[in-house]
Amino acid sequence: MAVKIRLKRLGAKKAPFYRIVVADSRTPRGGKAIDELGYYDPTKDPIALKVDVEGAKKWIGNGAQPTDTVKNLLTKAGVYEK
């Protein structure tokens, strides 16, 4: 089972809101998640980003692969080093 750290889209039409979740790579975008690590709201100014840093490090240590977008967000949150 390949585990990914990715975004789960919520919110209304034209007003997206995302949760950063750990999920099986075969589940749909809005499907069931294994764990929730935080949220990302690009509609706010400045953007709202909250990440459970310890949880993210734990999942990455266990082999979960973040998507490119989530990797950028985790870098902003201080999980990854540039």
N, C-alpha and C positions, 0 to 999 in steps of 0.2 A: 504494500500500500504506500503510494507516494503522498506525502503530506506537504501541503503548501500553506504559506502565510499570504493571504490575499485580501482584497477588498470585497465587502458584501454591500451592494447598493440598496439603500433605503430612501425614503423621502418621496415627495410628490414629483409630478412631471415638471421638468425644468428647474427643480430645486433638489439636487442630489445631496445625500448625506450618506457617508460610508462608515461601516464598522470594519476594523482590522481583525480578521478572524483566522484561525487555524482550521483547515478543512482538508478532507481527502480530495485529491486532484480530479477525481471523477464526478464529484457532486456538482450540481448546477450553481451558478453564481449566487443565487438567493437561497440556496439549500441549507441543509443542516450543517452546523459548524461544530467542531470538536471543542474549541475554546475561543473566547473573545478576549482580544488583547488591548482594545482601545477603539477610538473613533477618529474620523477625519471629516471636517466640514469645510469644503472649499468655497462656500457661498458667503462666509463671514469675512470681514475685513479687520484685522488680519485673520488668516485661516485658523480654524480651531483644530488642534491636534493634541490628543492625549493618548499616551502609550504606556502600557505596563512593561517597563524596561526589563525587570527581572524575568517576567514571564516570556518575553520575546527572546531573551538570551537563553532561557531554558529550552525553548522549542528549537531554536537554531542549533543549540548544542546537541539536541536529540536527532538532528538531521532534517528538520523542516526547511524547505526552500522558499524564500520570499520571492514574490514577483518583482519585476523591475520597479514598478510604481511604489510598492511597499518598501523595497530596499531604499529608495530615495527618502521616503517618509521616516523610516527607521534611522537613517543617517541624520536627519534633522532633529530627531528625538534623542540622539546620542547613543544609539545601540551599536551602530557601525562607525568605524573611523574612516576618514577620507584618505 
